[in-house]
Amino acid sequence: MQHALYGRDGFFTSAASGPADHFRTSVHASPLFAGALLRLIEAVDQRLGRPKILQVVDVGAGRGELLAALAASAADTALAGRVRFTGVEVAPRPAGLPATIDWRTDVPENLVGVLLATEWLDNVPLDVAEIDAAGRARRLLVDTATGTESLGAEIDPADRFWLARWWPRAGLGDRVEIGWPRDVAWADAVASVRRGCALAVDYGHLRSARPAFGTLTGYRGGRQVDPVPDGTCDVTAHVALDSAAAAGGVPYRIITQRVALKALGVDGARPPLDRARTDPAGYLRALGAAGAAAELTDPAGLGGHWWLLHEVGIELRGTI
């Protein structure tokens, strides 16, 4: 998974195409998502007392689509002139990205502001194991050319420790995705925030409802495909959100995207039909926005994503 995603000519390191060419995220679905995040950023700014410089860091920034949308919208707010946007990504800086957006491969330290990670943790590499007939968790091996799977040796003690705490009810034939590398990655990211908040938005599950057969899959060209780690497709697995949350080491909340976006003003309500007679153009715009909001908040789709929010030195209740 590490080699396929981040190795030489890997899925995310290749300049040939961007993630948006292969799968659809909330960032790509509608500008309403960026608008909601901007309202969250404004609330953090207010809670911080409107610092001279407010940092907004996007980890796993793709090709900078979210940052570009946030930067354009922030120009008309009280953030103008004070907010500094930074993309963190292994891929080279995208052509055409506004010069005001910084681009780097590591998360800056002592951040005062907001750290965002939208569909990043699901691409942090991990190992998969399967429970064999003797009840042993054995590492799942894969042929990188064909995708053929086989069982290898038993997992190591660190993996067993994580499974015992976070995936304790795995039984015969179950596949488990060992999430501690993601816990480490997220803990490091959260530790970079001195004051403000860290937000991860991702596919995920909780200890009370781990998927028996795992979630490992692939995406290529907008289609779900077998997760063959040959560098030609995304290889992804849902995130054990409660495990990552505990690793963060600071207070947190886990809520669905549907609940979070509604709190931030994205509700999907259709405009009154009377408006079609008095303001046809406005009605059509509002109807389009309602459709986009409905997609973002659909509990069977993007609205079923989890938001993991850590507050560092501030309190955001009443905003989200």
JOURLIN-V721629 format. One record per backbone hydrogen bond with DSSP energy under -1.0 kcal/mol. NH is the residue of the N-H (numbers start at 1). CO is the residue of the C=O. If there is no record, write none. Layout:
BEGIN
nh = <NH & NH>
co = <CO & CO>
END
This chain:
BEGIN
nh = <5 & 6 & 7 & 10 & 11 & 12 & 14 & 21 & 22 & 23 & 29 & 30 & 33 & 35 & 36 & 37 & 38 & 39 & 40 & 41 & 42 & 43 & 44 & 45 & 46 & 47 & 48 & 49 & 50 & 54 & 55 & 56 & 57 & 58 & 59 & 60 & 61 & 64 & 68 & 69 & 70 & 71 & 72 & 73 & 74 & 76 & 77 & 80 & 82 & 83 & 84 & 86 & 87 & 88 & 89 & 97 & 101 & 102 & 104 & 111 & 113 & 114 & 115 & 116 & 117 & 119 & 123 & 124 & 129 & 130 & 131 & 132 & 135 & 138 & 139 & 140 & 141 & 143 & 147 & 150 & 152 & 155 & 160 & 161 & 162 & 163 & 164 & 165 & 166 & 167 & 173 & 174 & 175 & 176 & 178 & 183 & 184 & 185 & 186 & 187 & 188 & 189 & 190 & 191 & 192 & 193 & 194 & 195 & 196 & 197 & 198 & 199 & 200 & 201 & 202 & 205 & 209 & 214 & 217 & 218 & 219 & 220 & 222 & 223 & 225 & 228 & 230 & 234 & 236 & 237 & 239 & 241 & 241 & 244 & 245 & 246 & 247 & 248 & 253 & 255 & 257 & 258 & 260 & 261 & 262 & 263 & 264 & 265 & 266 & 275 & 276 & 277 & 278 & 279 & 283 & 284 & 285 & 286 & 287 & 288 & 289 & 290 & 291 & 292 & 293 & 294 & 295 & 296 & 297 & 301 & 303 & 304 & 305 & 306 & 307 & 308 & 309 & 310 & 311 & 312 & 319 & 320>
co = <1 & 2 & 3 & 7 & 4 & 5 & 10 & 18 & 19 & 19 & 25 & 26 & 30 & 31 & 32 & 33 & 34 & 35 & 36 & 37 & 38 & 39 & 40 & 41 & 42 & 43 & 44 & 46 & 45 & 82 & 112 & 84 & 114 & 86 & 116 & 88 & 88 & 61 & 64 & 65 & 66 & 67 & 68 & 69 & 70 & 73 & 74 & 77 & 79 & 79 & 54 & 56 & 102 & 58 & 104 & 94 & 98 & 85 & 87 & 192 & 195 & 55 & 197 & 57 & 199 & 201 & 120 & 121 & 176 & 138 & 174 & 136 & 132 & 130 & 153 & 128 & 150 & 148 & 143 & 141 & 139 & 137 & 156 & 157 & 158 & 159 & 160 & 161 & 162 & 163 & 131 & 171 & 212 & 129 & 127 & 179 & 180 & 181 & 182 & 183 & 184 & 185 & 186 & 187 & 189 & 190 & 111 & 111 & 312 & 113 & 310 & 115 & 308 & 117 & 306 & 239 & 206 & 211 & 236 & 225 & 234 & 223 & 22 & 220 & 218 & 226 & 228 & 219 & 217 & 122 & 203 & 205 & 239 & 240 & 241 & 242 & 243 & 244 & 309 & 307 & 305 & 303 & 256 & 257 & 258 & 259 & 260 & 262 & 261 & 272 & 273 & 274 & 274 & 275 & 279 & 280 & 281 & 282 & 283 & 284 & 285 & 286 & 287 & 288 & 289 & 290 & 291 & 292 & 293 & 298 & 298 & 301 & 302 & 202 & 255 & 200 & 253 & 198 & 251 & 196 & 316 & 316>
END
